Amino acid sequence: MKKIALLWILLVALPAAHADQCDDLIKMDGLLTKAKKSCPFSYYAFRFQQDSQVCMDKKGKEASKKLFLMGDSTFDGLSKKMGKEALCHKLLKDFPMTVKQ
């Protein structure tokens, strides 16, 4: 019985979680790409962008574009709410291995 439960988790639950991770990764790529253009960042991890591209290939062009633009607009919304400088600082603090000044 335990083997069946484990197999179910591996076959059903993990791919669903992976899909959600891809959605979040593409959105974050949209947000951080916008941040790279708007904040004084000199570095945006190429590995993160590669992982996002793998997810985009899995999700398809239209779904990926929608998710990416959601991340882009999230940057705009947060920038208006907390100020661009504060948001840039928060991104540097929260993602030190992904973006750098």
Sequence and secondary structure as in RCSB ss.txt:
>XXXX:A:sequence
MKKIALLWILLVALPAAHADQCDDLIKMDGLLTKAKKSCPFSYYAFRFQQDSQVCMDKKGKEASKKLFLMGDSTF
DGLSKKMGKEALCHKLLKDFPMTVKQ
>XXXX:A:secstr
 HHHHHHHIIIIIHHHHHHHHHHHHHHHHHHHHHHHHHS  SEE HHHHHHHHHHHHHH HHHHHHHHHHHHHHH
HHHHHHH HHHHHHHHHHH TTTEE 
